[in-house]
Amino acid sequence: MAAALPLLTLRHVDVPPNFEAWRTLAREALMRGDAPETIDFRDATVAAPQSLISTSSELRVVPTERKAYVSALFLEKARVVAAHRDPQRWNLLFRLLYRLQSNRNLLKIEVDADVSAMLRMEQQVRRDIHKMHAFVRFRSMMDQHGEHMIAWYNPEHRILELAAPFFAERFAVMRWSIFTPDASVAWDPLVKQLQFGPGAGRESAPAEDEMEELWKTYYSGIFNPARLNPSVMRSHMPVKYWGQLPEVALIPTLIQSAGERVNEMVQLQTSKPSAAPFVPERHSLPALREAMPGCRGCDLYKCATQVVPGAGGAHAPLMLVGEQPGDQEDLEGKPFVGPAGKLLRKALEEIHVTSKEVFMTNAVKHFKFTQRGKRRMHQSPRMSEITACKPWLLAEIDAVKPKLIVCLGASAAKSLLGGTFALMRDRGKVLSTPFAEHVMATVHPSAVLRAPDHAMREQLFHHLRDDLASALQFVRRAA
Amino acid sequence: MLSIQDKLHILSYAAKYDASCASSGAKRSSNGKGIGHSDGAGICHSYTPDGRCISLLKLLLTNYCTYDCVFCVNRVSSDIRRARLTPEEVVSLTLNFYKRNYIEGLFLSSGIIQSPDYTMEQLVRVARLLRTVHHFGGYIHIKAIPGASQLLLHEAGLYADRLSANIELPTQQDLVQLAPEKKSNVIEATMAEIHMRMQETEDGRKRLQSTPKFAPAGQSTQMVVGATPATDRDIIYRASTLYKSYQLRRVYYTGFSPFPEADARLPLKPSPMMREHRLYQADWLMRFYGFEANEIVADDDLNLDLDTDPKMSWARRNPHLFPVDVNAAPREMLLRVPGIGCGNVERILRIRRYHQLSAADLKKLHVRWRDAAQFIVATDHMPLEVASLRAEVSTAMQMSLFQQAAVSALTGVL
């Protein structure tokens, strides 16, 4: 027969889920002289298993002389740990409190098993609070008192009381409520006090909010498909928090389409429209004229009647570069034969330029237009089309080798002087570029034609003529 | 006419190439008149599938831009859709998002329209509306437009928590090639102006507490990495100079990634994410671990090792300084041990006053044991082969010398 062991009486104490309740019970236990092995603090919210060990739950207070020691640091951490859902937290806290009586530095030894367990729980609760501050999403509702912002949220631990003051400070002037399964909290800017209440289900918050579409638009816009990294996203925003986030609905599509979007970007970058493959190696004017009709460097050839190569003195010292052929140029296949061309020729006559002295061409060699009824309306070429056509222009420059190039209008200037060239500020100045030693820009003759009144037209025409005159002077002096 | 949704899409799409989304570093209590506060820690309200956090509403006021920076999606010569939000629209989006707890605040930047001053004035207007009309207490980060006037920068700093002028590329040479309108001396002059104003305000606050704060979360900058041949050494030295000259809070490094309508001069492949990661590690070593730029990149190396973290590489180059006794070594030396982070250094210093640390204790603190073991001494631990470690390192050095010799034999360059 086995010897009868002295029966260890385990005292069970049921603790309601709040820190102050445990604090009172723990203080009493400490006063009674209970040791951690003789007492079991049970989580009152968890059904207790039937125990075979005899239990006594009557509380008799044995007055002792001892005064309980507790540090501010312990209280601060214990308050946080109390919100943890682990049913063993009360026993852990009591064990620490008990050991703290004989070792006041205990909490500093972070590698101690009990201390590190507490620190881990504290960290988990703090993270949960932080995530609640991040992932609560309010939805707006109007009632007789005006706007009411309502959120439903399901935290991992019982943190509502710890998390709520943050919202009270941040949204002090707003009427808001947060519901969780365990408890709820409301704030009224007139009362200025957190009102805690019972828990509620998801349906306690409105089902949608008008801003959510915009928020999703923002979410998908700010995502960079070239840096896809869903596992990092999940580690910061674990799936358990996804329940009330409107934006997560987009995640599968964004991930799925990312690869394709990047491929498209790279393809676009490599297959930039360019005339380069169509430009012959030998840059003589007849060779260029022969090759030009076959150009498929961009899509403009599809609608235009024909390509319009440059024309004029084969070794002219002055090269004029316009924007693109117009309606008439497109039909005749020659540059500057329409109304703007006539105006240009008038200006050239006034300053007595000989036909051998000038070569005229365009930055873009095909006519770009939109059809309006029977009329074809001029449309400005895009930067990509100007860039695509540039090899032709450079080849013509190489063939003619002018002393000075005059860009007529902003499009031509963009092609040779860069996208930021300011025409009206820098017109008439002789600049040097990598493509040609001397380049100048002036107004386009069609800008003269489009001027709103007579005075303006006069002024712009004088700009054009005077700039051309100084260009002519420049090349004659150079020769 | 674009809808607000279209504009938001275009202008957030265009803003994503600014890496910063930090909302930390400035405390702002609730003012009782408007929504918003900041407890100084910063909060990430969501994460996108690229793993980046959304803390702020990051927007461009407009993506029209007169500049032609090759590496930028918004450059004037790119065929993208353009849009412009009015200051009032930005204010309304910010407040509506903030009220629903989507964001910590606003990060507003812009393409350069008309002139630096005009652009800056638009940005300041948004911040002014938020702070003075709506009493917004959330976080505001405003881009400082290089070359904007002193007066505008000063006003911006009164409303913003953080200002940032982007250095864009690591070297002046890179800028000449890829961002012809940007000059590093103009960018740095703007940084210097912000820095000077911050110091003035600090001095002022010492004398008069009610002196209004100026950009309390400091200034930061960003550079694109991998778009030019600049080496890690160039980048780290550059960052080190910026930290020292202007006391920047952060330098952000963005690995170049392909974007729509990119220029053909740019690389077609993204810069490896690992390179960006190693640069951030190096950056952390300078800011929190007491390393100097010249210690991080070895004299004969131009780039960081992609396979080894820079702290480990440094330790291997300096075997004579190890092993380090975790129970006795000073903080500066503990900070240099691979596998021990700066948080753990503080923990070790706290604990060892009461308790001598063993190997098991260190593992409990989540010290990366695999890396640290060979460099430290604990109560029950001694690196197994301190001597063999030294041998290994010297062979490694010989190997690298040998490789160099092989390379120079091939290229004829010494």
Chai-1 contact restraints between the chains, C-beta under 6 A:
chainA,res_idxA,chainB,res_idxB,connection_type,confidence,min_distance_angstrom,max_distance_angstrom,comment,restraint_id
A,N105,B,Y354,contact,1.0,0.0,6.0,A-B,restraint_1
A,K108,B,R350,contact,1.0,0.0,6.0,A-B,restraint_2
A,K108,B,Y354,contact,1.0,0.0,6.0,A-B,restraint_3
A,I109,B,I351,contact,1.0,0.0,6.0,A-B,restraint_4
A,I109,B,Y354,contact,1.0,0.0,6.0,A-B,restraint_5
A,I109,B,H355,contact,1.0,0.0,6.0,A-B,restraint_6
A,E110,B,R347,contact,1.0,0.0,6.0,A-B,restraint_7
A,E110,B,I351,contact,1.0,0.0,6.0,A-B,restraint_8
A,V111,B,D361,contact,1.0,0.0,6.0,A-B,restraint_9
A,V111,B,K364,contact,1.0,0.0,6.0,A-B,restraint_10
A,S116,B,K364,contact,1.0,0.0,6.0,A-B,restraint_11
A,H133,B,I43,contact,1.0,0.0,6.0,A-B,restraint_12
A,A134,B,I43,contact,1.0,0.0,6.0,A-B,restraint_13
A,A134,B,C44,contact,1.0,0.0,6.0,A-B,restraint_14
A,A134,B,H45,contact,1.0,0.0,6.0,A-B,restraint_15
A,V136,B,N101,contact,1.0,0.0,6.0,A-B,restraint_16
A,R137,B,N101,contact,1.0,0.0,6.0,A-B,restraint_17
A,F138,B,R100,contact,1.0,0.0,6.0,A-B,restraint_18
A,F138,B,N101,contact,1.0,0.0,6.0,A-B,restraint_19
A,E169,B,S30,contact,1.0,0.0,6.0,A-B,restraint_20
A,E169,B,H37,contact,1.0,0.0,6.0,A-B,restraint_21
A,R170,B,H37,contact,1.0,0.0,6.0,A-B,restraint_22
A,F171,B,I35,contact,1.0,0.0,6.0,A-B,restraint_23
A,A172,B,S30,contact,1.0,0.0,6.0,A-B,restraint_24
A,M174,B,I35,contact,1.0,0.0,6.0,A-B,restraint_25
A,M211,B,N96,contact,1.0,0.0,6.0,A-B,restraint_26
A,M211,B,R100,contact,1.0,0.0,6.0,A-B,restraint_27
A,W215,B,Y102,contact,1.0,0.0,6.0,A-B,restraint_28
A,T217,B,Q5,contact,1.0,0.0,6.0,A-B,restraint_29
A,T217,B,L8,contact,1.0,0.0,6.0,A-B,restraint_30
A,T217,B,H9,contact,1.0,0.0,6.0,A-B,restraint_31
A,Y218,B,L8,contact,1.0,0.0,6.0,A-B,restraint_32
A,Y218,B,S12,contact,1.0,0.0,6.0,A-B,restraint_33
A,G221,B,H9,contact,1.0,0.0,6.0,A-B,restraint_34
A,G221,B,S12,contact,1.0,0.0,6.0,A-B,restraint_35
A,G221,B,Y13,contact,1.0,0.0,6.0,A-B,restraint_36
A,I222,B,S12,contact,1.0,0.0,6.0,A-B,restraint_37
A,I222,B,K16,contact,1.0,0.0,6.0,A-B,restraint_38
A,F223,B,T48,contact,1.0,0.0,6.0,A-B,restraint_39
A,F223,B,D50,contact,1.0,0.0,6.0,A-B,restraint_40
A,N224,B,K16,contact,1.0,0.0,6.0,A-B,restraint_41
A,N224,B,D50,contact,1.0,0.0,6.0,A-B,restraint_42
A,A226,B,S257,contact,1.0,0.0,6.0,A-B,restraint_43
A,A226,B,P258,contact,1.0,0.0,6.0,A-B,restraint_44
A,A226,B,P270,contact,1.0,0.0,6.0,A-B,restraint_45
A,R227,B,D50,contact,1.0,0.0,6.0,A-B,restraint_46
A,R227,B,S257,contact,1.0,0.0,6.0,A-B,restraint_47
A,L228,B,P49,contact,1.0,0.0,6.0,A-B,restraint_48
A,L228,B,D50,contact,1.0,0.0,6.0,A-B,restraint_49
A,N229,B,D50,contact,1.0,0.0,6.0,A-B,restraint_50
A,N229,B,G51,contact,1.0,0.0,6.0,A-B,restraint_51
A,P230,B,P49,contact,1.0,0.0,6.0,A-B,restraint_52
A,V232,B,G51,contact,1.0,0.0,6.0,A-B,restraint_53
A,M233,B,Y47,contact,1.0,0.0,6.0,A-B,restraint_54
A,M233,B,P49,contact,1.0,0.0,6.0,A-B,restraint_55
A,M233,B,G51,contact,1.0,0.0,6.0,A-B,restraint_56
A,H236,B,Y47,contact,1.0,0.0,6.0,A-B,restraint_57
A,M237,B,Y47,contact,1.0,0.0,6.0,A-B,restraint_58
A,E247,B,S46,contact,1.0,0.0,6.0,A-B,restraint_59
A,I251,B,P49,contact,1.0,0.0,6.0,A-B,restraint_60
A,L254,B,P49,contact,1.0,0.0,6.0,A-B,restraint_61
A,I255,B,P49,contact,1.0,0.0,6.0,A-B,restraint_62
A,M265,B,P258,contact,1.0,0.0,6.0,A-B,restraint_63
A,M265,B,P260,contact,1.0,0.0,6.0,A-B,restraint_64
A,V266,B,P258,contact,1.0,0.0,6.0,A-B,restraint_65
A,V266,B,L268,contact,1.0,0.0,6.0,A-B,restraint_66
A,Q269,B,A262,contact,1.0,0.0,6.0,A-B,restraint_67
A,K272,B,A264,contact,1.0,0.0,6.0,A-B,restraint_68
A,R382,B,D79,contact,1.0,0.0,6.0,A-B,restraint_69
A,M383,B,S77,contact,1.0,0.0,6.0,A-B,restraint_70
A,S384,B,D79,contact,1.0,0.0,6.0,A-B,restraint_71
A,G419,B,D68,contact,1.0,0.0,6.0,A-B,restraint_72
A,G419,B,V76,contact,1.0,0.0,6.0,A-B,restraint_73
A,G419,B,S77,contact,1.0,0.0,6.0,A-B,restraint_74
A,T420,B,T66,contact,1.0,0.0,6.0,A-B,restraint_75
A,T420,B,D68,contact,1.0,0.0,6.0,A-B,restraint_76
